[in-house]
Amino acid sequence: MIEKIKDKAKSAKELYKDYKAEVVEYDPEIDGSKEHMVRELMLDEKERMKDVLSKLKSKIRGNDKERR
């Protein structure tokens, strides 16, 4: 069992012995240019809806303080 683990570790070292890390730049053509924008829009809408709901709840409660 231990020998198998050592063999796997040796083979992984051999596979990556010539690996050099490089900087990867964002390319909208490859990476999908609008996915991050859709996520941001969804998060903004979520925050807006939380504000709307908290205002409505506070109206329903009347003079009670808003709790979170």
mmCIF file as Biopython writes it, N, C-alpha, C and O atoms, coordinates in Angstrom:
data_model
#
loop_
_atom_site.group_PDB
_atom_site.id
_atom_site.type_symbol
_atom_site.label_atom_id
_atom_site.label_alt_id
_atom_site.label_comp_id
_atom_site.label_asym_id
_atom_site.label_entity_id
_atom_site.label_seq_id
_atom_site.pdbx_PDB_ins_code
_atom_site.Cartn_x
_atom_site.Cartn_y
_atom_site.Cartn_z
_atom_site.occupancy
_atom_site.B_iso_or_equiv
_atom_site.auth_seq_id
_atom_site.auth_asym_id
_atom_site.pdbx_PDB_model_num
ATOM 1   N N  . MET A ? 1  ? 0.823   -1.193 0.000   1.0 0.0 1  A 1 
ATOM 2   C CA . MET A ? 1  ? 0.000   0.000  0.000   1.0 0.0 1  A 1 
ATOM 3   C C  . MET A ? 1  ? 0.865   1.256  0.000   1.0 0.0 1  A 1 
ATOM 4   O O  . MET A ? 1  ? 0.647   2.165  -0.801  1.0 0.0 1  A 1 
ATOM 5   N N  . ILE A ? 2  ? 1.834   1.304  0.887   1.0 0.0 2  A 1 
ATOM 6   C CA . ILE A ? 2  ? 2.716   2.465  0.981   1.0 0.0 2  A 1 
ATOM 7   C C  . ILE A ? 2  ? 3.567   2.577  -0.279  1.0 0.0 2  A 1 
ATOM 8   O O  . ILE A ? 2  ? 3.883   3.682  -0.722  1.0 0.0 2  A 1 
ATOM 9   N N  . GLU A ? 3  ? 3.935   1.445  -0.853  1.0 0.0 3  A 1 
ATOM 10  C CA . GLU A ? 3  ? 4.744   1.459  -2.075  1.0 0.0 3  A 1 
ATOM 11  C C  . GLU A ? 3  ? 3.965   2.069  -3.238  1.0 0.0 3  A 1 
ATOM 12  O O  . GLU A ? 3  ? 4.538   2.779  -4.064  1.0 0.0 3  A 1 
ATOM 13  N N  . LYS A ? 4  ? 2.676   1.798  -3.304  1.0 0.0 4  A 1 
ATOM 14  C CA . LYS A ? 4  ? 1.851   2.358  -4.372  1.0 0.0 4  A 1 
ATOM 15  C C  . LYS A ? 4  ? 1.782   3.878  -4.263  1.0 0.0 4  A 1 
ATOM 16  O O  . LYS A ? 4  ? 1.846   4.585  -5.268  1.0 0.0 4  A 1 
ATOM 17  N N  . ILE A ? 5  ? 1.650   4.371  -3.036  1.0 0.0 5  A 1 
ATOM 18  C CA . ILE A ? 5  ? 1.593   5.814  -2.810  1.0 0.0 5  A 1 
ATOM 19  C C  . ILE A ? 5  ? 2.912   6.463  -3.204  1.0 0.0 5  A 1 
ATOM 20  O O  . ILE A ? 5  ? 2.924   7.527  -3.823  1.0 0.0 5  A 1 
ATOM 21  N N  . LYS A ? 6  ? 4.024   5.822  -2.846  1.0 0.0 6  A 1 
ATOM 22  C CA . LYS A ? 6  ? 5.336   6.357  -3.205  1.0 0.0 6  A 1 
ATOM 23  C C  . LYS A ? 6  ? 5.530   6.347  -4.716  1.0 0.0 6  A 1 
ATOM 24  O O  . LYS A ? 6  ? 6.110   7.278  -5.273  1.0 0.0 6  A 1 
ATOM 25  N N  . ASP A ? 7  ? 5.048   5.297  -5.383  1.0 0.0 7  A 1 
ATOM 26  C CA . ASP A ? 7  ? 5.158   5.221  -6.843  1.0 0.0 7  A 1 
ATOM 27  C C  . ASP A ? 7  ? 4.352   6.325  -7.512  1.0 0.0 7  A 1 
ATOM 28  O O  . ASP A ? 7  ? 4.805   6.921  -8.489  1.0 0.0 7  A 1 
ATOM 29  N N  . LYS A ? 8  ? 3.159   6.599  -6.991  1.0 0.0 8  A 1 
ATOM 30  C CA . LYS A ? 8  ? 2.327   7.674  -7.541  1.0 0.0 8  A 1 
ATOM 31  C C  . LYS A ? 8  ? 2.998   9.024  -7.351  1.0 0.0 8  A 1 
ATOM 32  O O  . LYS A ? 8  ? 2.962   9.867  -8.247  1.0 0.0 8  A 1 
ATOM 33  N N  . ALA A ? 9  ? 3.609   9.236  -6.191  1.0 0.0 9  A 1 
ATOM 34  C CA . ALA A ? 9  ? 4.291   10.496 -5.923  1.0 0.0 9  A 1 
ATOM 35  C C  . ALA A ? 9  ? 5.479   10.672 -6.865  1.0 0.0 9  A 1 
ATOM 36  O O  . ALA A ? 9  ? 5.722   11.772 -7.361  1.0 0.0 9  A 1 
ATOM 37  N N  . LYS A ? 10 ? 6.211   9.604  -7.108  1.0 0.0 10 A 1 
ATOM 38  C CA . LYS A ? 10 ? 7.347   9.675  -8.028  1.0 0.0 10 A 1 
ATOM 39  C C  . LYS A ? 10 ? 6.875   9.972  -9.447  1.0 0.0 10 A 1 
ATOM 40  O O  . LYS A ? 10 ? 7.486   10.778 -10.150 1.0 0.0 10 A 1 
ATOM 41  N N  . SER A ? 11 ? 5.793   9.327  -9.871  1.0 0.0 11 A 1 
ATOM 42  C CA . SER A ? 11 ? 5.312   9.552  -11.231 1.0 0.0 11 A 1 
ATOM 43  C C  . SER A ? 11 ? 4.780   10.976 -11.392 1.0 0.0 11 A 1 
ATOM 44  O O  . SER A ? 11 ? 4.921   11.561 -12.466 1.0 0.0 11 A 1 
ATOM 45  N N  . ALA A ? 12 ? 4.181   11.541 -10.361 1.0 0.0 12 A 1 
ATOM 46  C CA . ALA A ? 12 ? 3.692   12.914 -10.430 1.0 0.0 12 A 1 
ATOM 47  C C  . ALA A ? 12 ? 4.870   13.880 -10.522 1.0 0.0 12 A 1 
ATOM 48  O O  . ALA A ? 12 ? 4.814   14.852 -11.276 1.0 0.0 12 A 1 
ATOM 49  N N  . LYS A ? 13 ? 5.918   13.627 -9.775  1.0 0.0 13 A 1 
ATOM 50  C CA . LYS A ? 13 ? 7.108   14.470 -9.847  1.0 0.0 13 A 1 
ATOM 51  C C  . LYS A ? 13 ? 7.727   14.406 -11.241 1.0 0.0 13 A 1 
ATOM 52  O O  . LYS A ? 13 ? 8.177   15.422 -11.772 1.0 0.0 13 A 1 
ATOM 53  N N  . GLU A ? 14 ? 7.748   13.218 -11.829 1.0 0.0 14 A 1 
ATOM 54  C CA . GLU A ? 14 ? 8.298   13.075 -13.176 1.0 0.0 14 A 1 
ATOM 55  C C  . GLU A ? 14 ? 7.454   13.812 -14.208 1.0 0.0 14 A 1 
ATOM 56  O O  . GLU A ? 14 ? 7.994   14.406 -15.142 1.0 0.0 14 A 1 
ATOM 57  N N  . LEU A ? 15 ? 6.140   13.776 -14.047 1.0 0.0 15 A 1 
ATOM 58  C CA . LEU A ? 15 ? 5.259   14.455 -14.995 1.0 0.0 15 A 1 
ATOM 59  C C  . LEU A ? 15 ? 5.464   15.961 -14.986 1.0 0.0 15 A 1 
ATOM 60  O O  . LEU A ? 15 ? 5.447   16.599 -16.039 1.0 0.0 15 A 1 
ATOM 61  N N  . TYR A ? 16 ? 5.657   16.524 -13.816 1.0 0.0 16 A 1 
ATOM 62  C CA . TYR A ? 16 ? 5.718   17.976 -13.685 1.0 0.0 16 A 1 
ATOM 63  C C  . TYR A ? 16 ? 7.132   18.520 -13.484 1.0 0.0 16 A 1 
ATOM 64  O O  . TYR A ? 16 ? 7.288   19.667 -13.067 1.0 0.0 16 A 1 
ATOM 65  N N  . LYS A ? 17 ? 8.149   17.739 -13.764 1.0 0.0 17 A 1 
ATOM 66  C CA . LYS A ? 17 ? 9.514   18.215 -13.522 1.0 0.0 17 A 1 
ATOM 67  C C  . LYS A ? 17 ? 9.894   19.365 -14.454 1.0 0.0 17 A 1 
ATOM 68  O O  . LYS A ? 17 ? 10.716  20.198 -14.072 1.0 0.0 17 A 1 
ATOM 69  N N  . ASP A ? 18 ? 9.330   19.443 -15.658 1.0 0.0 18 A 1 
ATOM 70  C CA . ASP A ? 18 ? 9.646   20.515 -16.604 1.0 0.0 18 A 1 
ATOM 71  C C  . ASP A ? 18 ? 8.600   21.614 -16.616 1.0 0.0 18 A 1 
ATOM 72  O O  . ASP A ? 18 ? 8.648   22.493 -17.477 1.0 0.0 18 A 1 
ATOM 73  N N  . TYR A ? 19 ? 7.667   21.592 -15.695 1.0 0.0 19 A 1 
ATOM 74  C CA . TYR A ? 19 ? 6.580   22.574 -15.667 1.0 0.0 19 A 1 
ATOM 75  C C  . TYR A ? 19 ? 7.088   23.938 -15.236 1.0 0.0 19 A 1 
ATOM 76  O O  . TYR A ? 19 ? 7.798   24.061 -14.239 1.0 0.0 19 A 1 
ATOM 77  N N  . LYS A ? 20 ? 6.721   24.954 -15.990 1.0 0.0 20 A 1 
ATOM 78  C CA . LYS A ? 20 ? 7.040   26.333 -15.641 1.0 0.0 20 A 1 
ATOM 79  C C  . LYS A ? 20 ? 5.726   27.101 -15.556 1.0 0.0 20 A 1 
ATOM 80  O O  . LYS A ? 20 ? 4.930   27.087 -16.495 1.0 0.0 20 A 1 
ATOM 81  N N  . ALA A ? 21 ? 5.505   27.762 -14.443 1.0 0.0 21 A 1 
ATOM 82  C CA . ALA A ? 21 ? 4.275   28.531 -14.255 1.0 0.0 21 A 1 
ATOM 83  C C  . ALA A ? 21 ? 4.305   29.758 -15.161 1.0 0.0 21 A 1 
ATOM 84  O O  . ALA A ? 21 ? 5.353   30.374 -15.353 1.0 0.0 21 A 1 
ATOM 85  N N  . GLU A ? 22 ? 3.147   30.104 -15.714 1.0 0.0 22 A 1 
ATOM 86  C CA . GLU A ? 22 ? 3.068   31.277 -16.577 1.0 0.0 22 A 1 
ATOM 87  C C  . GLU A ? 22 ? 1.808   32.071 -16.232 1.0 0.0 22 A 1 
ATOM 88  O O  . GLU A ? 22 ? 0.841   31.523 -15.703 1.0 0.0 22 A 1 
ATOM 89  N N  . VAL A ? 23 ? 1.832   33.359 -16.538 1.0 0.0 23 A 1 
ATOM 90  C CA . VAL A ? 23 ? 0.705   34.230 -16.267 1.0 0.0 23 A 1 
ATOM 91  C C  . VAL A ? 23 ? -0.339  34.017 -17.357 1.0 0.0 23 A 1 
ATOM 92  O O  . VAL A ? 23 ? -0.024  34.059 -18.546 1.0 0.0 23 A 1 
ATOM 93  N N  . VAL A ? 24 ? -1.583  33.790 -16.944 1.0 0.0 24 A 1 
ATOM 94  C CA . VAL A ? 24 ? -2.670  33.593 -17.892 1.0 0.0 24 A 1 
ATOM 95  C C  . VAL A ? 24 ? -3.524  34.855 -17.891 1.0 0.0 24 A 1 
ATOM 96  O O  . VAL A ? 24 ? -3.966  35.315 -16.838 1.0 0.0 24 A 1 
ATOM 97  N N  . GLU A ? 25 ? -3.747  35.397 -19.054 1.0 0.0 25 A 1 
ATOM 98  C CA . GLU A ? 25 ? -4.530  36.619 -19.163 1.0 0.0 25 A 1 
ATOM 99  C C  . GLU A ? 25 ? -5.963  36.300 -19.561 1.0 0.0 25 A 1 
ATOM 100 O O  . GLU A ? 25 ? -6.230  35.301 -20.229 1.0 0.0 25 A 1 
ATOM 101 N N  . TYR A ? 26 ? -6.872  37.157 -19.144 1.0 0.0 26 A 1 
ATOM 102 C CA . TYR A ? 26 ? -8.287  36.993 -19.449 1.0 0.0 26 A 1 
ATOM 103 C C  . TYR A ? 26 ? -8.529  37.340 -20.909 1.0 0.0 26 A 1 
ATOM 104 O O  . TYR A ? 26 ? -8.139  38.411 -21.373 1.0 0.0 26 A 1 
ATOM 105 N N  . ASP A ? 27 ? -9.171  36.433 -21.629 1.0 0.0 27 A 1 
ATOM 106 C CA . ASP A ? 27 ? -9.523  36.666 -23.022 1.0 0.0 27 A 1 
ATOM 107 C C  . ASP A ? 27 ? -11.028 36.504 -23.156 1.0 0.0 27 A 1 
ATOM 108 O O  . ASP A ? 27 ? -11.530 35.388 -23.019 1.0 0.0 27 A 1 
ATOM 109 N N  . PRO A ? 28 ? -11.769 37.581 -23.421 1.0 0.0 28 A 1 
ATOM 110 C CA . PRO A ? 28 ? -13.229 37.490 -23.469 1.0 0.0 28 A 1 
ATOM 111 C C  . PRO A ? 28 ? -13.746 36.530 -24.545 1.0 0.0 28 A 1 
ATOM 112 O O  . PRO A ? 28 ? -14.818 35.947 -24.380 1.0 0.0 28 A 1 
ATOM 113 N N  . GLU A ? 29 ? -13.023 36.361 -25.614 1.0 0.0 29 A 1 
ATOM 114 C CA . GLU A ? 29 ? -13.455 35.447 -26.681 1.0 0.0 29 A 1 
ATOM 115 C C  . GLU A ? 29 ? -13.441 34.002 -26.190 1.0 0.0 29 A 1 
ATOM 116 O O  . GLU A ? 29 ? -14.325 33.216 -26.530 1.0 0.0 29 A 1 
ATOM 117 N N  . ILE A ? 30 ? -12.453 33.664 -25.405 1.0 0.0 30 A 1 
ATOM 118 C CA . ILE A ? 30 ? -12.308 32.287 -24.929 1.0 0.0 30 A 1 
ATOM 119 C C  . ILE A ? 30 ? -13.097 32.058 -23.640 1.0 0.0 30 A 1 
ATOM 120 O O  . ILE A ? 30 ? -13.785 31.047 -23.494 1.0 0.0 30 A 1 
ATOM 121 N N  . ASP A ? 31 ? -12.990 33.005 -22.709 1.0 0.0 31 A 1 
ATOM 122 C CA . ASP A ? 31 ? -13.528 32.805 -21.366 1.0 0.0 31 A 1 
ATOM 123 C C  . ASP A ? 31 ? -14.998 33.148 -21.207 1.0 0.0 31 A 1 
ATOM 124 O O  . ASP A ? 31 ? -15.561 32.900 -20.141 1.0 0.0 31 A 1 
ATOM 125 N N  . GLY A ? 32 ? -15.633 33.699 -22.205 1.0 0.0 32 A 1 
ATOM 126 C CA . GLY A ? 32 ? -17.032 34.079 -22.077 1.0 0.0 32 A 1 
ATOM 127 C C  . GLY A ? 32 ? -17.132 35.477 -21.512 1.0 0.0 32 A 1 
ATOM 128 O O  . GLY A ? 32 ? -16.947 35.680 -20.312 1.0 0.0 32 A 1 
ATOM 129 N N  . SER A ? 33 ? -17.416 36.416 -22.339 1.0 0.0 33 A 1 
ATOM 130 C CA . SER A ? 33 ? -17.292 37.809 -21.948 1.0 0.0 33 A 1 
ATOM 131 C C  . SER A ? 33 ? -18.426 38.303 -21.067 1.0 0.0 33 A 1 
ATOM 132 O O  . SER A ? 33 ? -18.254 39.316 -20.389 1.0 0.0 33 A 1 
ATOM 133 N N  . LYS A ? 34 ? -19.570 37.646 -21.041 1.0 0.0 34 A 1 
ATOM 134 C CA . LYS A ? 34 ? -20.718 38.204 -20.331 1.0 0.0 34 A 1 
ATOM 135 C C  . LYS A ? 34 ? -21.107 37.450 -19.073 1.0 0.0 34 A 1 
ATOM 136 O O  . LYS A ? 34 ? -21.997 37.893 -18.347 1.0 0.0 34 A 1 
ATOM 137 N N  . GLU A ? 35 ? -20.471 36.332 -18.798 1.0 0.0 35 A 1 
ATOM 138 C CA . GLU A ? 35 ? -20.860 35.549 -17.623 1.0 0.0 35 A 1 
ATOM 139 C C  . GLU A ? 35 ? -20.660 36.321 -16.332 1.0 0.0 35 A 1 
ATOM 140 O O  . GLU A ? 35 ? -21.519 36.277 -15.452 1.0 0.0 35 A 1 
ATOM 141 N N  . HIS A ? 36 ? -19.543 37.030 -16.199 1.0 0.0 36 A 1 
ATOM 142 C CA . HIS A ? 36 ? -19.288 37.773 -14.967 1.0 0.0 36 A 1 
ATOM 143 C C  . HIS A ? 36 ? -20.270 38.936 -14.837 1.0 0.0 36 A 1 
ATOM 144 O O  . HIS A ? 36 ? -20.627 39.319 -13.723 1.0 0.0 36 A 1 
ATOM 145 N N  . MET A ? 37 ? -20.706 39.497 -15.952 1.0 0.0 37 A 1 
ATOM 146 C CA . MET A ? 37 ? -21.659 40.598 -15.907 1.0 0.0 37 A 1 
ATOM 147 C C  . MET A ? 37 ? -23.029 40.110 -15.449 1.0 0.0 37 A 1 
ATOM 148 O O  . MET A ? 37 ? -23.713 40.800 -14.692 1.0 0.0 37 A 1 
ATOM 149 N N  . VAL A ? 38 ? -23.429 38.934 -15.901 1.0 0.0 38 A 1 
ATOM 150 C CA . VAL A ? 38 ? -24.713 38.366 -15.507 1.0 0.0 38 A 1 
ATOM 151 C C  . VAL A ? 38 ? -24.717 38.106 -13.998 1.0 0.0 38 A 1 
ATOM 152 O O  . VAL A ? 38 ? -25.709 38.381 -13.322 1.0 0.0 38 A 1 
ATOM 153 N N  . ARG A ? 39 ? -23.629 37.586 -13.482 1.0 0.0 39 A 1 
ATOM 154 C CA . ARG A ? 39 ? -23.529 37.307 -12.045 1.0 0.0 39 A 1 
ATOM 155 C C  . ARG A ? 39 ? -23.650 38.607 -11.254 1.0 0.0 39 A 1 
ATOM 156 O O  . ARG A ? 39 ? -24.366 38.663 -10.255 1.0 0.0 39 A 1 
ATOM 157 N N  . GLU A ? 40 ? -22.957 39.641 -11.696 1.0 0.0 40 A 1 
ATOM 158 C CA . GLU A ? 40 ? -23.018 40.924 -10.991 1.0 0.0 40 A 1 
ATOM 159 C C  . GLU A ? 40 ? -24.433 41.500 -11.020 1.0 0.0 40 A 1 
ATOM 160 O O  . GLU A ? 40 ? -24.899 42.050 -10.022 1.0 0.0 40 A 1 
ATOM 161 N N  . LEU A ? 41 ? -25.110 41.378 -12.146 1.0 0.0 41 A 1 
ATOM 162 C CA . LEU A ? 41 ? -26.493 41.869 -12.235 1.0 0.0 41 A 1 
ATOM 163 C C  . LEU A ? 41 ? -27.406 41.118 -11.278 1.0 0.0 41 A 1 
ATOM 164 O O  . LEU A ? 41 ? -28.264 41.712 -10.624 1.0 0.0 41 A 1 
ATOM 165 N N  . MET A ? 42 ? -27.211 39.806 -11.203 1.0 0.0 42 A 1 
ATOM 166 C CA . MET A ? 42 ? -28.035 39.000 -10.291 1.0 0.0 42 A 1 
ATOM 167 C C  . MET A ? 42 ? -27.792 39.397 -8.839  1.0 0.0 42 A 1 
ATOM 168 O O  . MET A ? 42 ? -28.739 39.491 -8.058  1.0 0.0 42 A 1 
ATOM 169 N N  . LEU A ? 43 ? -26.529 39.630 -8.468  1.0 0.0 43 A 1 
ATOM 170 C CA . LEU A ? 43 ? -26.225 40.022 -7.097  1.0 0.0 43 A 1 
ATOM 171 C C  . LEU A ? 43 ? -26.783 41.404 -6.782  1.0 0.0 43 A 1 
ATOM 172 O O  . LEU A ? 43 ? -27.276 41.635 -5.677  1.0 0.0 43 A 1 
ATOM 173 N N  . ASP A ? 44 ? -26.712 42.321 -7.737  1.0 0.0 44 A 1 
ATOM 174 C CA . ASP A ? 44 ? -27.285 43.648 -7.528  1.0 0.0 44 A 1 
ATOM 175 C C  . ASP A ? 44 ? -28.796 43.585 -7.347  1.0 0.0 44 A 1 
ATOM 176 O O  . ASP A ? 44 ? -29.358 44.268 -6.491  1.0 0.0 44 A 1 
ATOM 177 N N  . GLU A ? 45 ? -29.445 42.762 -8.157  1.0 0.0 45 A 1 
ATOM 178 C CA . GLU A ? 45 ? -30.898 42.602 -8.049  1.0 0.0 45 A 1 
ATOM 179 C C  . GLU A ? 45 ? -31.271 41.980 -6.713  1.0 0.0 45 A 1 
ATOM 180 O O  . GLU A ? 45 ? -32.276 42.356 -6.109  1.0 0.0 45 A 1 
ATOM 181 N N  . LYS A ? 46 ? -30.463 41.025 -6.247  1.0 0.0 46 A 1 
ATOM 182 C CA . LYS A ? 46 ? -30.720 40.386 -4.959  1.0 0.0 46 A 1 
ATOM 183 C C  . LYS A ? 46 ? -30.645 41.421 -3.831  1.0 0.0 46 A 1 
ATOM 184 O O  . LYS A ? 46 ? -31.500 41.437 -2.945  1.0 0.0 46 A 1 
ATOM 185 N N  . GLU A ? 47 ? -29.634 42.276 -3.864  1.0 0.0 47 A 1 
ATOM 186 C CA . GLU A ? 47 ? -29.506 43.311 -2.840  1.0 0.0 47 A 1 
ATOM 187 C C  . GLU A ? 47 ? -30.685 44.288 -2.891  1.0 0.0 47 A 1 
ATOM 188 O O  . GLU A ? 47 ? -31.203 44.699 -1.852  1.0 0.0 47 A 1 
ATOM 189 N N  . ARG A ? 48 ? -31.099 44.652 -4.091  1.0 0.0 48 A 1 
ATOM 190 C CA . ARG A ? 48 ? -32.226 45.569 -4.237  1.0 0.0 48 A 1 
ATOM 191 C C  . ARG A ? 48 ? -33.500 44.954 -3.675  1.0 0.0 48 A 1 
ATOM 192 O O  . ARG A ? 48 ? -34.272 45.627 -2.992  1.0 0.0 48 A 1 
ATOM 193 N N  . MET A ? 49 ? -33.720 43.666 -3.966  1.0 0.0 49 A 1 
ATOM 194 C CA . MET A ? 49 ? -34.913 42.988 -3.474  1.0 0.0 49 A 1 
ATOM 195 C C  . MET A ? 49 ? -34.882 42.840 -1.950  1.0 0.0 49 A 1 
ATOM 196 O O  . MET A ? 49 ? -35.930 42.921 -1.308  1.0 0.0 49 A 1 
ATOM 197 N N  . LYS A ? 50 ? -33.710 42.627 -1.363  1.0 0.0 50 A 1 
ATOM 198 C CA . LYS A ? 50 ? -33.612 42.561 0.098   1.0 0.0 50 A 1 
ATOM 199 C C  . LYS A ? 50 ? -34.021 43.883 0.715   1.0 0.0 50 A 1 
ATOM 200 O O  . LYS A ? 50 ? -34.704 43.911 1.738   1.0 0.0 50 A 1 
ATOM 201 N N  . ASP A ? 51 ? -33.601 44.990 0.092   1.0 0.0 51 A 1 
ATOM 202 C CA . ASP A ? 51 ? -33.973 46.314 0.602   1.0 0.0 51 A 1 
ATOM 203 C C  . ASP A ? 51 ? -35.484 46.537 0.495   1.0 0.0 51 A 1 
ATOM 204 O O  . ASP A ? 51 ? -36.110 47.056 1.419   1.0 0.0 51 A 1 
ATOM 205 N N  . VAL A ? 52 ? -36.055 46.143 -0.630  1.0 0.0 52 A 1 
ATOM 206 C CA . VAL A ? 52 ? -37.500 46.311 -0.829  1.0 0.0 52 A 1 
ATOM 207 C C  . VAL A ? 52 ? -38.271 45.508 0.213   1.0 0.0 52 A 1 
ATOM 208 O O  . VAL A ? 52 ? -39.213 46.010 0.826   1.0 0.0 52 A 1 
ATOM 209 N N  . LEU A ? 53 ? -37.861 44.262 0.406   1.0 0.0 53 A 1 
ATOM 210 C CA . LEU A ? 53 ? -38.558 43.412 1.382   1.0 0.0 53 A 1 
ATOM 211 C C  . LEU A ? 53 ? -38.423 43.954 2.801   1.0 0.0 53 A 1 
ATOM 212 O O  . LEU A ? 53 ? -39.388 43.928 3.564   1.0 0.0 53 A 1 
ATOM 213 N N  . SER A ? 54 ? -37.249 44.438 3.163   1.0 0.0 54 A 1 
ATOM 214 C CA . SER A ? 54 ? -37.097 44.949 4.528   1.0 0.0 54 A 1 
ATOM 215 C C  . SER A ? 54 ? -37.951 46.200 4.734   1.0 0.0 54 A 1 
ATOM 216 O O  . SER A ? 54 ? -38.493 46.395 5.822   1.0 0.0 54 A 1 
ATOM 217 N N  . LYS A ? 55 ? -38.082 47.045 3.718   1.0 0.0 55 A 1 
ATOM 218 C CA . LYS A ? 55 ? -38.941 48.223 3.835   1.0 0.0 55 A 1 
ATOM 219 C C  . LYS A ? 55 ? -40.407 47.819 3.977   1.0 0.0 55 A 1 
ATOM 220 O O  . LYS A ? 55 ? -41.136 48.390 4.788   1.0 0.0 55 A 1 
ATOM 221 N N  . LEU A ? 56 ? -40.834 46.837 3.189   1.0 0.0 56 A 1 
ATOM 222 C CA . LEU A ? 56 ? -42.219 46.374 3.288   1.0 0.0 56 A 1 
ATOM 223 C C  . LEU A ? 56 ? -42.501 45.757 4.652   1.0 0.0 56 A 1 
ATOM 224 O O  . LEU A ? 56 ? -43.562 45.991 5.232   1.0 0.0 56 A 1 
ATOM 225 N N  . LYS A ? 57 ? -41.567 44.978 5.163   1.0 0.0 57 A 1 
ATOM 226 C CA . LYS A ? 57 ? -41.756 44.368 6.474   1.0 0.0 57 A 1 
ATOM 227 C C  . LYS A ? 57 ? -41.839 45.424 7.567   1.0 0.0 57 A 1 
ATOM 228 O O  . LYS A ? 57 ? -42.630 45.303 8.502   1.0 0.0 57 A 1 
ATOM 229 N N  . SER A ? 58 ? -41.010 46.468 7.440   1.0 0.0 58 A 1 
ATOM 230 C CA . SER A ? 58 ? -41.052 47.516 8.458   1.0 0.0 58 A 1 
ATOM 231 C C  . SER A ? 58 ? -42.363 48.294 8.381   1.0 0.0 58 A 1 
ATOM 232 O O  . SER A ? 58 ? -42.855 48.751 9.412   1.0 0.0 58 A 1 
ATOM 233 N N  . LYS A ? 59 ? -42.945 48.460 7.188   1.0 0.0 59 A 1 
ATOM 234 C CA . LYS A ? 59 ? -44.246 49.113 7.052   1.0 0.0 59 A 1 
ATOM 235 C C  . LYS A ? 59 ? -45.329 48.282 7.720   1.0 0.0 59 A 1 
ATOM 236 O O  . LYS A ? 59 ? -46.211 48.817 8.393   1.0 0.0 59 A 1 
ATOM 237 N N  . ILE A ? 60 ? -45.255 46.978 7.531   1.0 0.0 60 A 1 
ATOM 238 C CA . ILE A ? 60 ? -46.255 46.078 8.112   1.0 0.0 60 A 1 
ATOM 239 C C  . ILE A ? 60 ? -46.172 46.121 9.637   1.0 0.0 60 A 1 
ATOM 240 O O  . ILE A ? 60 ? -47.202 46.129 10.312  1.0 0.0 60 A 1 
ATOM 241 N N  . ARG A ? 61 ? -44.963 46.149 10.183  1.0 0.0 61 A 1 
ATOM 242 C CA . ARG A ? 61 ? -44.790 46.174 11.641  1.0 0.0 61 A 1 
ATOM 243 C C  . ARG A ? 61 ? -45.190 47.505 12.246  1.0 0.0 61 A 1 
ATOM 244 O O  . ARG A ? 61 ? -45.574 47.567 13.414  1.0 0.0 61 A 1 
ATOM 245 N N  . GLY A ? 62 ? -45.106 48.544 11.480  1.0 0.0 62 A 1 
ATOM 246 C CA . GLY A ? 62 ? -45.470 49.854 12.017  1.0 0.0 62 A 1 
ATOM 247 C C  . GLY A ? 62 ? -44.308 50.496 12.738  1.0 0.0 62 A 1 
ATOM 248 O O  . GLY A ? 62 ? -43.263 50.743 12.136  1.0 0.0 62 A 1 
ATOM 249 N N  . ASN A ? 63 ? -44.477 50.773 14.031  1.0 0.0 63 A 1 
ATOM 250 C CA . ASN A ? 63 ? -43.460 51.482 14.801  1.0 0.0 63 A 1 
ATOM 251 C C  . ASN A ? 63 ? -42.376 50.547 15.365  1.0 0.0 63 A 1 
ATOM 252 O O  . ASN A ? 63 ? -41.410 51.020 15.963  1.0 0.0 63 A 1 
ATOM 253 N N  . ASP A ? 64 ? -42.524 49.261 15.184  1.0 0.0 64 A 1 
ATOM 254 C CA . ASP A ? 64 ? -41.511 48.330 15.680  1.0 0.0 64 A 1 
ATOM 255 C C  . ASP A ? 64 ? -40.187 48.542 14.948  1.0 0.0 64 A 1 
ATOM 256 O O  . ASP A ? 64 ? -40.165 48.934 13.781  1.0 0.0 64 A 1 
ATOM 257 N N  . LYS A ? 65 ? -39.097 48.279 15.645  1.0 0.0 65 A 1 
ATOM 258 C CA . LYS A ? 65 ? -37.770 48.414 15.029  1.0 0.0 65 A 1 
ATOM 259 C C  . LYS A ? 65 ? -37.515 47.259 14.083  1.0 0.0 65 A 1 
ATOM 260 O O  . LYS A ? 65 ? -38.016 46.151 14.273  1.0 0.0 65 A 1 
ATOM 261 N N  . GLU A ? 66 ? -36.733 47.540 13.069  1.0 0.0 66 A 1 
ATOM 262 C CA . GLU A ? 66 ? -36.362 46.506 12.116  1.0 0.0 66 A 1 
ATOM 263 C C  . GLU A ? 66 ? -35.223 45.679 12.711  1.0 0.0 66 A 1 
ATOM 264 O O  . GLU A ? 66 ? -34.255 46.231 13.235  1.0 0.0 66 A 1 
ATOM 265 N N  . ARG A ? 67 ? -35.343 44.355 12.626  1.0 0.0 67 A 1 
ATOM 266 C CA . ARG A ? 67 ? -34.313 43.456 13.174  1.0 0.0 67 A 1 
ATOM 267 C C  . ARG A ? 67 ? -33.716 42.645 12.059  1.0 0.0 67 A 1 
ATOM 268 O O  . ARG A ? 67 ? -34.391 42.310 11.085  1.0 0.0 67 A 1 
ATOM 269 N N  . ARG A ? 68 ? -32.434 42.327 12.204  1.0 0.0 68 A 1 
ATOM 270 C CA . ARG A ? 68 ? -31.752 41.464 11.229  1.0 0.0 68 A 1 
ATOM 271 C C  . ARG A ? 68 ? -31.022 40.381 11.925  1.0 0.0 68 A 1 
ATOM 272 O O  . ARG A ? 68 ? -30.384 39.550 11.277  1.0 0.0 68 A 1 
#
